[in-house]
Amino acid sequence: MTEKDTDDKMLDALFDAAREDVAATPSASLMARVLEDASALQKIAEPGAVQGRRDGFWRALLRNLGGWPSVGGLATAAVAGLWIGIAGSTSQIGSTLGAQVLSGGQDAVLSEFDNSYAFLLD
């Protein structure tokens, strides 16, 4: 705790010395330029002073979805779901093999592939 106290005392002494230094005070012309720049910036920041570009529908949608990383993940999930839906419906569910797999008829599934699995049916 004493380190903090000594640091605070040293800083207070430095700030007091800076306040008393006459050469460190800004000139009147510098202060006038700073205030002029500040008032110019305040005029720009007034409501309605600057007309921003309105986002279109697609930009607003992209921003609301979370940007490109989120849209990339959403597109990947959509394509994977579409692929699983199309591939699964025609090759598995649409055939009798797919229906038997879903109903639990495993012996018929094994016989559909090859005759070499016939020993498992006994």
RANOR-V609143 format. One record per pair of residues at least 4 apart in sequence whose C-alpha atoms are under 7 Angstrom apart, sorted by the first residue. I is the first residue (numbers start at 1). J is the second residue. Records with the same first field share a line. If there is no record, write none. Layout:
I = J, J
This chain:
1 = 5
2 = 6
3 = 7
4 = 8
5 = 9
6 = 10
7 = 11
8 = 12
9 = 13
10 = 14
11 = 15
12 = 16
13 = 17
14 = 18
15 = 19
16 = 20
17 = 21
26 = 30, 31
27 = 31
28 = 32
29 = 33
30 = 34
31 = 35
32 = 36
33 = 37
34 = 38
35 = 39
36 = 40
37 = 41
38 = 42
39 = 43
40 = 44
41 = 45
42 = 46
44 = 49, 50
45 = 49
55 = 59, 60
56 = 60
57 = 61
58 = 62
59 = 63
60 = 64
61 = 65
62 = 66, 67
63 = 67
65 = 70, 71
66 = 70
67 = 71
68 = 72
69 = 73
70 = 74
71 = 75
72 = 76
73 = 77
74 = 78
75 = 79
76 = 80
77 = 81
78 = 82
79 = 83
80 = 84
81 = 85
82 = 86
83 = 87
84 = 88
85 = 89
86 = 90
87 = 91
88 = 92, 93
89 = 93, 94
90 = 94
91 = 95
92 = 97, 98
93 = 98, 99
94 = 98
95 = 99
96 = 100
97 = 101, 109
98 = 102
99 = 103
100 = 104, 105, 109
101 = 105, 106, 109
105 = 109
106 = 110
107 = 111, 121
108 = 112
109 = 113
110 = 117
111 = 115, 117, 118
